[in-house]
């Protein structure tokens, strides 16, 4: 039991969570090459929900504080509901590697959110870092050439950026909710809300239901539902409940590194030298923004 009480447990949980999230871009790319996005997302949501069925008696005893239900609903609407709509369609148009680089802007977006919503101060370094990362993301998109697996990277990267905006809403509310609810309950709430949200979308005229079995794509959905929706979110929610938001969002910076490696190793994705410079600019902006010193240059 000592290991579960270690101060390093939240750190390990966060590292594993971001590694799993990075792998989700590669696995999602594989699933979307075969099945409709709505089928893939509903599949992962219903699988995660089924994993929580045995905990329902325990969840029934959970007291919901007055006014919290609407915030839990808004949190789940941001992510997984709207987040996965944007991200699944983003992965149709862009590569896993580029999507991972766009994710690097998430900590900066969280800093901006904290400034305007939580009224926290921002240092000039954070502002400059935010500007550099945004310029790098735009540059990365402009110099992206269309390929068979990345037919419209500019559109795909923009959709991934919208997904990050949804993630900001989720993380902002999550930090408040973890003070009153367990990571297990919050993760289950997200899974159930996601399954309910995506069920009617299966019957849209634009949704193509599968009429055949594809082993790799099916395994990808299983992986997304159990390892990502259940595992990654559960671990991240746990880490968020134990550490300050400013620290937990910083771990997201590892996602583009993991994604680049896996995109190259598994999907044979490559970036040209201009894109590498743009990706480097994004990472420089992210690193610069992580200034934690309480100095005079705050606005």
C-alpha positions as CSV (number, residue, x, y, z in Angstrom):
1,X,0.0,0.0,0.0
2,X,3.0,2.3,0.5
3,X,3.5,2.8,-3.2
4,X,-0.1,4.1,-3.5
5,X,0.7,6.7,-0.8
6,X,3.9,7.9,-2.4
7,X,4.2,11.5,-3.4
8,X,5.4,10.4,-6.8
9,X,2.3,8.4,-7.6
10,X,0.4,11.4,-9.1
11,X,3.5,12.1,-11.3
12,X,3.6,8.6,-12.5
13,X,-0.1,8.6,-13.2
14,X,0.2,11.8,-15.2
15,X,3.1,10.5,-17.3
16,X,1.3,7.3,-18.1
17,X,-1.9,9.3,-18.9
18,X,-0.2,11.6,-21.4
19,X,1.6,8.6,-23.0
20,X,-1.7,6.9,-23.5
21,X,-3.2,10.1,-24.9
22,X,-0.3,10.4,-27.3
23,X,-0.9,6.9,-28.5
24,X,-4.6,7.7,-29.0
25,X,-3.8,9.9,-32.0
26,X,-2.1,6.9,-33.8
27,X,-4.8,4.4,-32.8
28,X,-7.6,6.8,-33.7
29,X,-6.0,7.3,-37.1
30,X,-6.1,3.5,-37.7
31,X,-9.8,3.2,-36.6
32,X,-10.9,6.2,-38.7
33,X,-9.4,4.7,-41.8
34,X,-12.0,2.0,-41.6
35,X,-15.0,3.1,-39.5
36,X,-17.2,6.3,-39.4
37,X,-16.1,8.8,-36.7
38,X,-19.4,8.5,-34.9
39,X,-19.1,4.8,-34.7
40,X,-15.6,4.9,-33.4
41,X,-16.4,7.5,-30.7
42,X,-19.7,5.8,-29.5
43,X,-17.8,2.5,-29.4
44,X,-15.1,3.9,-27.1
45,X,-17.8,5.6,-24.9
46,X,-20.0,2.6,-24.5
47,X,-17.0,0.3,-23.7
48,X,-15.8,2.7,-21.0
49,X,-19.3,2.9,-19.6
50,X,-19.6,-0.8,-19.4
51,X,-16.4,-0.9,-17.4
52,X,-18.2,1.3,-14.8
53,X,-21.4,-0.7,-14.5
54,X,-20.2,-2.6,-11.5
55,X,-19.6,0.7,-9.7
56,X,-23.1,2.0,-10.1
57,X,-24.3,0.9,-6.6
58,X,-21.4,2.9,-5.2
59,X,-22.1,5.9,-7.4
60,X,-25.7,6.0,-6.2
61,X,-24.4,6.8,-2.7
62,X,-22.5,9.8,-4.1
63,X,-23.9,13.0,-2.9
64,X,-24.1,15.7,-5.6
65,X,-23.6,19.1,-4.1
66,X,-26.1,21.8,-4.9
67,X,-25.3,23.5,-8.2
68,X,-22.6,20.9,-9.2
69,X,-24.7,18.8,-11.5
70,X,-24.9,21.5,-14.2
71,X,-21.1,22.1,-14.0
72,X,-20.5,18.3,-14.3
73,X,-22.7,18.3,-17.3
74,X,-20.9,21.3,-18.9
75,X,-17.6,19.6,-18.2
76,X,-18.7,16.4,-19.9
77,X,-20.2,18.4,-22.8
78,X,-16.8,20.0,-23.3
79,X,-15.0,16.7,-23.0
80,X,-15.7,14.0,-24.2
81,X,-18.7,15.2,-26.2
82,X,-17.6,18.2,-28.3
83,X,-13.9,17.4,-27.9
84,X,-14.1,14.1,-29.6
85,X,-16.3,15.5,-32.4
86,X,-13.6,18.0,-33.3
87,X,-10.7,15.6,-32.7
88,X,-12.1,12.6,-34.6
89,X,-12.7,14.8,-37.7
90,X,-9.3,16.5,-37.3
91,X,-7.6,13.1,-37.5
92,X,-9.3,12.5,-40.9
93,X,-7.6,15.5,-42.4
94,X,-4.3,15.8,-40.6
95,X,-1.5,13.5,-39.4
96,X,-1.1,12.2,-35.8
97,X,2.3,14.0,-35.5
98,X,0.9,17.4,-36.4
99,X,-2.2,16.9,-34.2
100,X,0.2,16.1,-31.3
101,X,2.0,19.4,-31.9
102,X,-1.3,21.3,-31.7
103,X,-2.0,19.7,-28.4
104,X,1.2,21.4,-27.1
105,X,-0.8,24.7,-27.1
106,X,-3.1,23.4,-24.4
107,X,-1.1,24.5,-21.3
108,X,-0.9,28.0,-22.9
109,X,-4.6,28.1,-23.5
110,X,-5.1,27.0,-19.9
111,X,-2.9,29.9,-18.7
112,X,-5.0,32.4,-20.7
113,X,-8.2,30.8,-19.3
114,X,-6.8,31.2,-15.8
115,X,-6.1,34.9,-16.5
116,X,-9.5,35.8,-17.6
117,X,-11.7,33.3,-15.7
118,X,-9.7,32.8,-12.5
119,X,-8.1,36.3,-12.6
120,X,-4.6,34.8,-12.2
121,X,-1.7,36.9,-13.3
122,X,0.3,36.1,-16.4
123,X,4.0,36.9,-16.8
124,X,5.3,38.5,-19.9
125,X,7.2,35.3,-20.6
126,X,3.9,33.3,-20.7
127,X,2.3,35.8,-23.1
128,X,5.4,35.8,-25.4
129,X,5.4,32.0,-25.2
130,X,1.7,31.8,-26.1
131,X,2.3,34.1,-29.2
132,X,5.3,32.0,-30.3
133,X,3.3,28.7,-30.0
134,X,0.3,30.1,-31.9
135,X,2.7,31.3,-34.7
136,X,4.4,27.9,-34.7
137,X,1.0,26.1,-35.0
138,X,-0.1,28.3,-37.9
139,X,3.3,27.9,-39.6
140,X,3.1,24.2,-39.2
141,X,-0.3,24.1,-40.9
142,X,0.6,26.5,-43.7
143,X,3.7,24.5,-44.8
144,X,1.9,21.1,-44.5
145,X,1.5,19.3,-47.8
146,X,-1.5,17.1,-48.5
147,X,-0.9,13.4,-48.4
148,X,-3.1,10.3,-48.6
149,X,-3.3,10.1,-44.8
150,X,-3.3,13.9,-44.4
151,X,-5.5,15.3,-47.2
152,X,-6.2,18.8,-45.6
153,X,-3.8,19.4,-42.7
154,X,-4.7,23.1,-42.3
155,X,-8.4,22.2,-41.7
156,X,-7.4,19.2,-39.5
157,X,-5.0,21.3,-37.4
158,X,-7.7,24.0,-36.9
159,X,-10.2,21.3,-35.8
160,X,-7.7,20.0,-33.4
161,X,-7.2,23.5,-32.0
162,X,-11.0,23.7,-31.4
163,X,-10.7,20.4,-29.6
164,X,-8.1,22.0,-27.3
165,X,-10.5,24.9,-26.6
166,X,-13.0,22.3,-25.4
167,X,-10.2,20.7,-23.3
168,X,-9.7,24.0,-21.6
169,X,-13.3,24.1,-20.5
170,X,-13.1,20.5,-19.2
171,X,-9.9,21.1,-17.3
172,X,-11.0,24.4,-15.8
173,X,-14.1,22.8,-14.3
174,X,-12.4,19.6,-13.5
175,X,-10.0,21.2,-11.0
176,X,-13.0,22.5,-9.0
177,X,-14.9,19.2,-9.2
178,X,-11.9,17.0,-8.0
179,X,-12.1,18.8,-4.7
180,X,-15.5,17.2,-4.0
181,X,-15.7,14.1,-6.1
182,X,-13.4,11.1,-6.7
183,X,-11.5,10.6,-10.0
184,X,-13.4,7.4,-10.5
185,X,-16.8,9.1,-10.2
186,X,-15.8,11.9,-12.6
187,X,-14.4,9.6,-15.2
188,X,-17.5,7.4,-15.0
189,X,-19.7,10.5,-15.4
190,X,-17.8,11.5,-18.5
191,X,-18.1,8.0,-20.0
192,X,-21.9,7.8,-19.4
193,X,-22.6,11.3,-20.7
194,X,-20.5,10.6,-23.7
195,X,-22.4,7.4,-24.5
196,X,-25.7,9.1,-24.1
197,X,-24.6,12.0,-26.3
198,X,-23.3,9.9,-29.1
199,X,-26.0,7.3,-29.3
200,X,-28.5,9.4,-31.3
201,X,-25.6,10.6,-33.6
202,X,-25.3,7.0,-34.8
203,X,-28.6,7.4,-36.6
204,X,-27.8,10.6,-38.5
205,X,-28.0,10.2,-42.3
206,X,-24.3,11.2,-42.6
207,X,-23.2,8.3,-40.3
208,X,-22.2,5.1,-42.0
209,X,-22.7,2.1,-39.8
210,X,-20.2,-0.8,-40.3
211,X,-21.3,-3.8,-42.3
212,X,-18.0,-5.7,-41.9
213,X,-15.4,-6.7,-39.3
214,X,-11.9,-5.2,-39.4
215,X,-9.6,-6.7,-36.7
216,X,-7.1,-3.8,-36.4
217,X,-9.8,-1.1,-36.4
218,X,-11.9,-3.0,-33.9
219,X,-9.0,-3.5,-31.6
220,X,-8.3,0.2,-31.9
221,X,-11.8,1.0,-30.6
222,X,-11.3,-1.4,-27.7
223,X,-8.0,0.3,-26.9
224,X,-9.6,3.8,-27.1
225,X,-12.5,2.8,-24.9
226,X,-10.6,0.9,-22.2
227,X,-7.0,2.3,-22.2
228,X,-7.7,5.9,-23.2
229,X,-11.3,6.8,-22.1
230,X,-11.0,4.7,-18.9
231,X,-7.3,4.6,-18.3
232,X,-5.9,7.9,-19.4
233,X,-8.8,10.0,-18.2
234,X,-8.9,8.1,-14.9
235,X,-5.2,8.6,-14.3
236,X,-5.3,12.3,-15.3
237,X,-8.3,13.0,-13.2
238,X,-6.4,11.4,-10.3
239,X,-3.3,13.4,-10.9
240,X,-5.4,16.6,-11.2
241,X,-6.9,15.8,-7.8
242,X,-3.5,15.6,-6.1
243,X,-1.5,18.4,-7.8
244,X,-2.0,22.0,-8.8
245,X,-3.6,22.7,-12.2
246,X,-0.5,24.6,-13.3
247,X,1.6,21.5,-12.8
248,X,-0.7,18.9,-14.3
249,X,-1.3,20.8,-17.5
250,X,2.5,21.1,-18.0
251,X,2.7,17.3,-18.4
252,X,0.6,17.8,-21.6
253,X,3.9,19.1,-23.2
254,X,5.0,15.5,-23.4
255,X,2.2,14.5,-25.7
256,X,3.8,16.0,-28.9
257,X,7.1,14.2,-28.2
258,X,5.4,10.9,-27.7
259,X,3.2,11.4,-30.7
260,X,6.0,12.3,-33.0
261,X,7.9,9.2,-32.1
262,X,4.9,6.9,-32.4
263,X,3.7,8.5,-35.6
264,X,7.1,7.9,-37.2
265,X,7.5,4.4,-35.8
266,X,4.0,3.1,-36.5
267,X,2.4,5.2,-39.2
268,X,5.6,6.1,-41.0
269,X,4.8,9.8,-40.8
270,X,7.4,12.4,-41.6
271,X,7.8,16.2,-41.2
272,X,9.7,18.3,-43.7
273,X,12.5,20.6,-42.3
274,X,10.2,23.7,-42.3
275,X,7.6,21.8,-40.3
276,X,10.4,20.7,-37.8
277,X,11.3,24.4,-37.4
278,X,7.6,25.3,-36.9
279,X,7.2,22.4,-34.4
280,X,10.4,23.6,-32.6
281,X,8.8,27.1,-32.4
282,X,5.7,25.6,-30.7
283,X,7.8,23.8,-28.2
284,X,10.0,26.9,-27.5
285,X,6.8,28.8,-26.9
286,X,5.5,26.1,-24.5
287,X,8.8,25.9,-22.6
288,X,9.0,29.7,-22.3
289,X,5.5,29.9,-21.0
290,X,6.3,27.5,-18.1
291,X,8.0,30.4,-16.2
292,X,6.8,29.9,-12.6
293,X,8.8,32.7,-11.0
294,X,6.8,35.4,-9.2
295,X,8.6,38.4,-10.7
296,X,7.7,42.0,-11.5
297,X,6.8,41.3,-15.2
298,X,3.2,40.3,-14.5
299,X,0.1,41.7,-16.2
